[in-house]
Amino acid sequence: MSTLDSIDAILFSLSRAFTSPFAVFVQIQGCTICLLLALGWLMAEYVRNREVKRIKKSIKAGNSLAFLYQDINELEHSRQEKLPRVSVVMPLKGFGEHNLHNWRSQITSLYGGPLEFLFVVESTEDPAYHAVSRLLSMYQDHVEAKVVVAGLSTTCSQKIHNQLIGVEKMHKDTKYVLFLDDDVRLHPGTIGALTTEMEKNPEIFIQTGYPLDLPSGTLGSYCIYEYHMPCSMGFATGGRTFFLWGGCMMMHADDFRQDRYGVVSGLRDGGYSDDMTLASLAGAHKRLITSPPVAVFPHPLASDLSFGRYWNYLRKQTFVLESYISKVNWIMNKALFAVHCYLSWGFVAPYVMAVIHITSALRIYIKGYNQLEDTTSASGGMMLVITLAICTFIELLSMWNLTRREVQLCNMLSPEAPRLSLATYNWGLVFVAMLVDNFLYPISAFRSHFSQSINWSGIRYHLKDGKIFKIERRKDMGPTKTDLGGKHLYGKKGAPQKASFLSSLGRNLAHWRQPKKFDV
């Protein structure tokens, strides 16, 4: 028997195995996952489209500023002067290609009430410090803003430390505090829309939103886009949600002043993730989280976002599930860990089987095999492949439809900004990214579980019992850029020396085997 015949025999055996009842179940399960995702995105698109129609209707009725307020009477001076004070706290780290545009969109908000901006950096050596200082000097007569130096964190992540220092420095009359990531591109009416909802319903604990990723063309950027898309349906509810995104969180300032529900102590004492910690507190105390339909923000990804940077980002995301503040929170995280891993590989497995079915059918066609068992299994396999292809098309169509609607909504909410377009999206790469991301997620999740440490922007955090207990800082072994925005973390003075690919790979392998002895 020749080598080719042996390969054919293995191929046909696999094809027959993949038409067994269990294999058929796995493939039908994959189709079901595709259809459920499509349904979720369809419902999310309905919520976004409802807001698009509302804005169009308001414009048609004569309200040319419908992107700011539903009721144009809200712009009257007597109403604007009664608006509450809002403090915007932005923890900064590094400086990249999109930062200036994002910061301008934030400080040029058209909110009519008292508004202050607190840009919080770790130290004056951070490249963001000088960049944002220059920007604020240009707007010093028009914007109430300042740069705050927070110093190094010792009991929590640096981001959380910066946020808490910002809260300490906010104005004494502040009613609401808005936490923003520095890569969030705000709409002119975002702060007003969030504040209006808080005023309408004082029971709201946190208001949040979600980014619309704008891939730069690399596979890594499409993997980020695909990773975020399933989560987006949880934020497109138009109201109550159980999800929380740390890039946009509006809260009552008094919750921090009085440490209600343990928001300060929960974050300060070993907190790694701001959004997961606050979402856990909201669940434990039965507090309300909402996401208004206008809270969707363009999020341009770095033009040089490599696959390695995507992997680093995925590692940080899966590591979040290792942090917790209570036993209930631990159980919920482990349940999410198990379900996500199962669904991820449950999504990928049918495509692996589909490749075997297609290859087997092609070999039978080329060689002219006529064995009944082989042809029957090939026919059954191709039926499963066709079903999977149809479900995949429906899923991608639904994803495209939601993205199209969110692009349209963002363009309407920021009429002065450059127009966003779907023309740059490569849907072939989106499909590849779906497979890559879902295949890698369980690997990253298990890596995070067994390492219990993570490198975040040059700082290694170690967890114990769900909380940070050790922080290590070594510039020489950290990354020089952030993952998504491609922001430079160090100035020329503090930049670590470049290492070769082989030495970097060697450190990664060493750290895999002995995670507590290396600082990668």
Residue pairs with C-beta under 8 A, 6 or more apart in sequence:
1 9
8 363
8 367
11 356
11 359
11 360
11 363
12 360
12 363
12 374
12 377
14 356
14 360
15 356
15 357
15 360
15 374
15 377
15 378
15 381
16 373
16 374
16 377
17 23
18 27
18 353
18 356
18 357
18 381
18 384
19 377
19 380
19 381
19 384
23 353
24 384
26 346
26 349
26 350
26 353
27 349
27 350
27 353
27 354
27 384
27 387
27 388
28 387
29 346
29 350
30 346
30 347
30 349
30 350
30 351
30 388
30 391
31 350
31 387
31 388
31 391
33 343
33 346
33 347
34 347
34 388
34 391
34 392
34 394
34 395
35 391
35 394
35 395
37 230
37 395
37 398
37 399
38 391
38 394
38 395
38 397
38 398
38 399
39 398
40 230
40 233
41 229
41 232
41 233
41 398
41 399
41 401
41 402
42 398
42 401
42 402
43 233
43 236
44 232
44 233
44 236
44 402
45 236
45 398
45 401
45 402
45 405
47 236
47 237
47 238
47 293
48 236
48 293
48 296
48 402
48 405
48 406
48 409
49 405
50 238
50 293
51 238
51 293
51 294
51 409
52 405
52 408
52 409
52 412
54 66
54 70
55 66
55 67
55 412
55 413
56 412
58 66
58 70
59 66
62 72
63 69
63 70
63 71
63 72
65 72
65 75
66 72
67 187
67 188
67 189
67 412
67 413
67 414
67 415
68 75
68 110
68 188
68 189
68 192
69 75
69 189
69 192
69 196
73 79
74 80
74 196
75 112
80 112
80 113
81 112
81 113
82 113
83 111
83 112
83 113
83 114
83 192
83 195
84 113
84 114
84 175
84 176
84 195
84 199
85 113
85 114
85 115
85 116
85 171
85 173
85 174
85 175
85 176
86 111
86 113
86 114
86 115
86 116
86 174
86 175
86 176
86 177
86 178
86 191
86 195
86 250
87 115
87 116
87 117
87 118
87 166
87 167
87 170
87 171
87 174
87 176
87 177
87 178
87 253
88 106
88 115
88 116
88 117
88 118
88 177
88 178
88 180
88 191
89 118
89 120
89 162
89 163
89 166
89 167
89 170
89 177
89 178
89 179
89 180
90 106
90 117
90 118
90 119
90 120
90 166
90 179
90 180
90 181
90 182
91 120
91 150
91 158
91 159
91 162
91 163
91 166
91 179
91 181
91 182
92 119
92 120
92 121
92 126
92 128
92 129
92 132
92 162
92 182
93 121
93 122
93 126
93 128
93 158
93 159
93 182
93 457
93 482
93 487
93 489
94 126
94 127
94 128
94 457
94 481
94 482
94 485
94 487
94 488
94 489
94 490
95 126
95 127
95 128
95 131
95 487
95 488
96 302
96 481
96 482
96 485
96 486
96 487
96 488
97 302
97 303
97 485
97 486
98 183
98 185
98 300
98 302
98 485
99 128
99 131
99 182
99 183
99 485
99 487
100 131
100 135
101 185
102 182
102 183
102 184
102 185
102 186
103 119
103 132
103 135
103 182
104 135
105 185
105 186
105 187
105 414
105 417
106 117
106 180
106 184
106 186
107 117
107 135
107 136
107 139
107 143
107 145
108 139
108 143
108 188
109 115
109 186
109 188
109 190
109 191
109 192
110 188
110 189
110 192
111 189
111 191
111 192
111 195
112 192
113 195
114 144
114 171
114 173
115 144
115 191
116 144
116 145
116 146
116 170
116 171
116 174
117 143
117 144
117 145
117 146
118 145
118 146
118 148
118 166
118 169
118 170
119 128
119 132
119 136
119 145
119 146
119 147
119 148
119 182
120 147
120 148
120 149
120 150
120 162
120 163
120 165
120 166
121 128
121 129
121 132
121 147
121 148
121 149
121 150
121 162
122 149
122 150
122 151
122 152
122 158
122 162
123 129
123 149
123 151
123 152
124 130
124 149
125 490
125 491
125 493
125 494
126 489
126 491
127 487
127 488
127 489
127 490
127 491
128 182
128 487
129 147
129 149
132 147
133 147
136 143
136 145
136 146
136 147
139 145
146 169
148 165
148 166
148 169
150 161
150 162
150 165
150 166
151 161
151 165
152 158
152 161
152 473
153 160
153 161
153 162
153 471
154 471
155 161
155 268
155 269
155 270
155 468
156 164
156 267
156 268
156 269
156 270
156 271
156 272
156 468
157 271
157 272
157 273
157 274
157 456
157 459
157 461
157 468
158 456
158 457
158 459
159 246
159 274
160 267
160 268
160 271
160 272
160 274
160 277
161 268
163 179
163 267
163 274
164 256
164 264
164 267
164 268
167 177
167 253
167 256
167 264
170 177
170 253
174 253
175 252
175 253
175 254
176 194
176 195
176 198
176 250
176 251
176 252
176 253
177 250
177 251
177 252
177 253
177 256
178 191
178 194
178 248
178 249
178 250
178 251
179 246
179 248
179 249
179 250
179 251
179 274
180 186
180 247
180 248
181 246
181 247
181 248
182 485
183 247
183 299
183 484
183 485
184 211
184 247
184 248
184 297
184 299
185 297
185 298
185 299
185 300
185 414
185 417
186 297
187 294
187 297
187 410
187 413
187 414
188 413
188 414
188 416
189 294
189 413
190 209
190 294
190 295
190 297
190 413
193 292
193 294
193 295
194 207
194 250
194 292
194 295
195 250
197 204
197 207
197 290
197 292
198 204
198 207
198 250
198 252
201 288
201 290
203 288
204 288
204 289
204 290
205 251
205 252
205 255
205 261
205 282
205 285
205 287
205 288
205 289
206 244
206 249
206 250
206 251
206 278
206 282
206 287
206 288
206 289
206 290
207 249
207 250
207 251
207 289
207 290
207 291
207 292
207 295
208 235
208 241
208 243
208 244
208 245
208 248
208 249
208 250
208 275
208 289
208 290
208 291
208 295
209 235
209 245
209 247
209 248
209 291
209 292
209 295
209 296
209 297
210 228
210 231
210 232
210 235
210 236
210 243
210 245
210 247
210 248
210 291
210 295
210 296
210 297
211 228
211 245
211 247
211 296
211 297
211 298
211 299
212 232
212 296
212 297
212 298
212 299
212 403
212 406
212 407
212 410
213 221
213 224
213 225
213 228
213 299
213 301
214 298
214 299
214 300
214 301
214 420
214 424
215 221
215 222
215 224
215 225
215 301
215 424
215 425
215 426
215 429
216 300
216 301
216 302
216 303
216 304
216 305
217 303
217 424
217 426
218 303
218 304
218 305
218 306
218 307
219 307
219 310
219 429
219 432
219 433
219 436
220 305
220 306
220 307
220 308
220 309
220 310
221 301
221 302
221 305
221 310
222 426
222 429
222 430
222 432
222 433
223 307
223 310
223 314
223 433
223 436
223 437
224 301
224 305
224 310
224 313
224 484
225 301
225 430
225 433
226 430
226 433
226 434
226 437
227 314
227 317
227 437
229 399
229 402
229 403
231 243
232 402
232 406
233 402
234 241
234 242
234 243
235 241
235 243
235 245
235 291
235 295
235 296
236 291
236 293
236 296
236 402
237 291
238 291
238 292
238 293
239 290
239 291
239 292
240 288
240 289
240 290
241 289
241 290
241 291
242 279
242 283
242 289
243 279
243 289
243 291
244 275
244 276
244 278
244 279
244 282
244 289
245 275
246 273
246 274
246 275
247 297
248 295
248 297
249 274
249 275
249 278
251 263
251 278
252 260
254 260
255 261
255 263
256 263
256 264
259 265
261 281
261 282
261 284
261 285
261 287
262 281
263 278
263 281
266 277
266 278
266 280
266 281
266 325
267 274
267 277
267 278
269 467
270 466
270 467
270 468
270 469
271 277
271 323
271 325
271 467
271 468
272 319
272 320
272 323
272 461
272 463
272 467
272 468
273 320
273 323
276 320
276 323
277 323
277 325
279 289
280 324
280 325
280 326
280 329
280 332
281 287
281 325
282 288
282 289
283 328
283 329
283 332
284 326
284 328
284 329
294 409
294 413
296 406
296 409
296 410
297 410
298 410
298 414
298 417
298 420
299 484
301 484
301 485
302 309
302 481
302 484
302 485
302 486
303 486
304 486
305 483
305 484
305 486
309 479
309 481
309 483
309 484
309 486
310 483
311 440
311 444
312 455
312 479
312 483
313 483
313 484
314 437
314 440
314 441
314 444
315 444
315 447
315 448
315 454
316 454
316 456
316 483
317 444
318 441
318 444
318 445
318 447
318 448
319 448
319 454
321 333
321 334
321 336
321 337
321 445
321 448
322 333
322 448
322 449
322 452
322 463
322 466
323 333
323 463
323 466
323 467
323 468
324 330
324 333
324 466
325 466
325 467
329 466
330 466
337 445
337 449
340 441
340 442
340 445
341 441
341 442
341 445
341 446
344 438
344 439
344 441
344 442
345 438
345 439
345 442
347 434
347 438
348 435
348 438
348 439
350 384
350 388
351 388
351 435
353 381
353 384
354 384
354 385
354 388
354 389
356 381
357 378
357 381
357 382
357 384
357 385
358 382
358 385
360 374
360 377
360 378
360 381
361 378
361 381
361 382
363 369
364 374
364 375
364 378
369 375
392 431
396 427
396 430
396 431
399 430
400 422
400 425
400 427
403 422
403 425
404 422
407 420
407 421
407 422
410 420
411 417
411 419
411 420
447 512
448 454
450 515
451 511
451 512
451 515
452 462
452 463
452 464
452 515
453 460
453 461
453 462
453 463
453 515
453 516
454 460
454 461
455 478
455 479
455 519
455 520
457 478
457 479
457 482
457 489
458 473
458 474
458 475
458 478
458 479
458 489
458 490
458 496
459 471
459 472
459 473
459 478
460 471
460 472
460 473
460 474
460 519
460 520
461 468
461 470
461 471
462 468
462 469
462 470
462 471
462 472
462 516
463 469
464 470
472 519
474 519
475 490
475 494
475 495
475 496
476 496
476 497
477 496
477 507
477 518
477 519
477 520
478 489
478 496
478 519
479 489
480 488
480 489
480 490
480 495
480 496
480 498
481 487
481 488
481 489
482 489
488 495
490 496
499 507
507 518
507 520
508 520
510 518
511 517
511 518
511 520
